[in-house]
Amino acid sequence: MKLSSSEKFPLKFCCHRWLENVPCAERAMETWADICKYVLKVDSRALPELTCKSYCIIAQAAKDKLITVKLNFFLSVIYEMAHFNLENELSNALRLDAPLSKGPVPRWQRKALESSLSNLSINSQHDSALPNKSSSSKSKPNSPKKTLEEWNKRVTPGRRSKSPLPDQGDRFIPHRGAMQFELGHYLLTKSKSEENLSPNSSHYRKAMSENILGADISNFRILAYKNKAPQAPSGHSNVLKILYSSTKNPGSTKKATRHIPQTCDRILDAPEILDDYYLNLIDWSCTNTLAVALHETLYLWNGSTGEIQQLLEMPSHTDYISSVAWLPDGNVLAVGTSTSEVQLWDVAAEKRIRTMKSHTARIPSLSWNTYILTR
């Protein structure tokens, strides 16, 4: 370091694994000029002479004029053979039964090491605290005797009793500040007849409790073991739609009810309709038009005006209509017959568009997928 400003030193050469000597050869190429300067200074007696084996090897190599060529040749060869070292490292990493040479220390070893260090620290501190026998009769120790708790705090400062949180209550003792005594007394003393209410009465009572008390008392807990979540401020709107408070806002839980009539709205006569489970004889279009097949005749009933229209009739009384299906846009009606025919009708023009024959028996069902008809 005195001869040059370099702070790099040669690395140790590995004798039995020459593929791992790449850093050693690269460091030698970087510091070889400074090494030659040092050898010249020693030879000129400017520096003290060394007789160790490592210096003799370096001095002999410095006299070799082809040493840099040899190092470069060594590096070129070892760069070509570097993949063998990679394969060796991969095989060592994939060997499951081999001991772990790198990585964190196992937990049981770490615990054993910590316990041994703690015992050593206790013994060393205890020995340093004891006075000598020669000076015990002359003077008393200045420091007072420490208790076992003080030693434990000094040895393991992290293991201290955690103070409970101020808002955290006991799980077996109810929190009086979070309870409503009047509501709890009402729930305890109410009669059983109030529980057997009709659906309308129970819904009315639930809506009243939500608007007056802010919550449904049917799910109210008499005993509370912790404080309730704070209520959201007025006008607060959460973009992420996360529940801010445990109580419900008044009137926000009212669900929209659906009215289902108990009696029929209208009755339509359907004489001669076939009683066959496998036939599809009725279909309703998006234009509020109902197609009904009555044996060999097909009728259309307009639900808006109540008008009835006959669309087609089979030529023979022994033949019958077995299925009907509307196109999704409601303009074209597909009709399947017992004679294995599929007829497409334009309802607005009352005209048959096409007749398709490909089945050998009746056509019990039809289905549209946009403009693709499945039979």
C-alpha angles and dihedrals in degrees: 000000000000093000095046137013091242117124095188123108130196117269127234116270118232110223102190100038107044092171088070093058096086094105090045094053093044091051090049091054091050096049101032095102091053091046091054090050090052093050091050091051091051092048091050090053091242088122128035115275118253126210102182120124096244092054092048090054092049092046091051091048091049090060090056108096092199097052094107090049090051092050092050091048090049091051093048091052095044092049088057091049096045093105090067089060090050091052090050092052092048092051090050091049093049094048102104099185095054119100118259110257096175133037138059122327114260116258096245091053091047091050092049091049092050092049092049091049091048091051091049092050091049092050093046093048091045092051092048091050093053114089123229120265093239094053097039093081094046104045138010123233114268096216116076120240112272124225127232092256091057090050091050092050090050095047098042107024093167095060100079129137110266115231113235119251115261094237095042113100133192114278092225099043117070119235107241094198092060097049130090106216098188094052091045091052090051093051092049096048102038117116125248092241089072090061095058097067131146119259092254093050093047091049091049092049091048092051091048093050092049093050096043104032098024094235142058109265092205088076094038117129117218095203119052123191099187141022119278122248114271118261120251116257119256113278093016115150120183114211093202091051094231119161106256101182136026094230124078123239113250113267095004096106097057108123125211109249124216118223113224112191117229095209132051119263098215138359121216123197114235109181120184093014109158117250097220123133095207096055125091104210102158131057132165121213129213089251091065093256121138120210114205125183113209106186105287097356130076120207132189121210120195109217094199099052102018092233118154121211131183110222105179145348128206115245094230127051090220092060122078142184111259104182143008131194132176124222109245092250090054100234103099126053123200115210125193120199139195089250090070093255130135114205125193114208131193101219096194093053094032088228133134110238104186143355120209126192120188106121128086096208138032121305107236099179142020131192134188125214101188099297098344116099120207120201 
